[in-house]
């Protein structure tokens, strides 16, 4: 399990580059932001000749899903290396930075007040730590769950 919502992996394939691109294109549809109907394809995004930017099509809401940036490169002898970078969306990154910043400031204020008081109130420290802990756990568990699913799909394709 990764501790940050970011991952880099390489998939080695013995398929020709054109076959890889064709299989990926057949499994990927154009990005639709407000999906109203289901589809038989598993991925959405953009596939180019030597790169792609895709994500898994979700029939539910998970703001922590990974965006997959891929590079298709020639490897040793007859192999193709697909270099994948998984990261969260920019909006989710900005939101989580703001979340941790605001909850961190609140925790800092509570800790500062506790240092200056003669009796430490551990309950207020605990309750001001809860939003940071739950925000982190939601972010990591949502990202890792979806990244595992998309890695399985891509490994099966190649």
N, C-alpha and C positions, 0 to 999 in steps of 0.2 A: 504494500500500500504506500503510495506516494504521500508525502507530507505537504506538498504544494500542488496547486492545480495546473500542472505543466508536465509534459512527458515527451520524450524523444525516443523513437524506436526505428529499427531498420528491418525491413522484410526482404528476404532474398528469394527471388523467383527465377525459375528456369524457362519461363514463358517468354516469347519475343515481346519486345516493347509495344508493338502494334496490337498484339492480343491483349496485353494488360490494359492499354488505353481503351480498347473496344469493350472489354468486360466491365471496366469501371464506368464507362459512358452508358452502357446498357443498364447498369444498376443505379444510375444517378439521374435525377430529373432536375430541372431548373428550380432555383430557390423561390419558394412561395412563402410570403410572410404571414398571411392569414389563410391557413389551410381549412377548407370546408368539406373536402371529401377525402376518403382514404385512397391510397394508391398501392400498387403491388411492388413498387420500388422501395428500397431500404434507405437510400441516400439522396441528398439534395445538395446542389452546389454547382461549381464550375470545374470542368475537366478540360485541360489544354494538352498539347502534345507531350510536354515533359514535366508538367506540374498540375496540381489540382488543389482546390479549396472546397471541402465538403463537410457535411455533418449528417448525423443520422436523423431520419424522419421520425418524429415523436408523435404519438397519438395522445399524449398527456403533457403536462407542463413541468419542465425541469429547467430552471434558469441557469443551471451550472453545467449544461451539456458542453462537450468539447467541440471546437472547430478543428478540423484536421487539415493541416497544410502538408502537401506531399510533393516530393521531388522524385522523378523517375530518372535514374542514371545507370549507365553501363557499368557493370561490375567486372570481376575477374572472369576470363574466358567467356563462357556462354551464359552468364548470370546477369540479372537485372537487379539493382538495389533500389528499393522504394523507401526513401527516407521520410518518416512521418514525424510531424511536430503537432502535439495536441495541446491546445490552450483554451481558456474560456473566452467568451465574447468580450469585446472592449467595454460594452455597457455594464456587464456583470463585474468586470475588473474594477471599473470606476466606482460602481455601487459598493462593492466589498471594501475598497480602500476607504471610502467615506464612512462605511459602517464601523470598521475597525478604528478609524481616527476618532469618531464621535464617542464610541463606547470606551476607547482607551483614555480619552480626555476625562470622561466621567469617572473611570476607575482611578486615574491620577488624582483628581480632586478629592475623592473619597479617601484614598491612601494618605494624601497630604493632611486632610482633616484628622485622620486617625493618629498620625505621627504627633500632631500638636496637642491632642487630647490626652488627659491623664489615664483614661481607661480605653483600651482598644475594643471596638465593637466589630467582632469578626463576622457577624451577620451582614452588616452593611458592605463589608469587603466582598463577601461571598456573592450577594445579590448584584453587586455592580460588576462582578466577573462573569456572571451567567450569560449575558448577551454576547460577550466575546467568545466564550467557549462554544455556545450553541451556533453562532454564526460560522465559526471555523468548522465545526462538525458537519453542519448542513452543506457547506461549500465543498469540503473534501469528500464526503460520502456521495453527494450528487455527481460530482465530477468523476470520481473513480468508478461509480456504477456505470455511467454512460460511456466512459472511455474503454472499459472492459468490453462492453457490447460492440462498440464500433471497431475495436481491434479484432474481435472474433469475425465480424463481417468481412473486414479487409483481408484477414489471414485466409479465410475460405475462398475469397475471390482470386487470390494470387497463388 
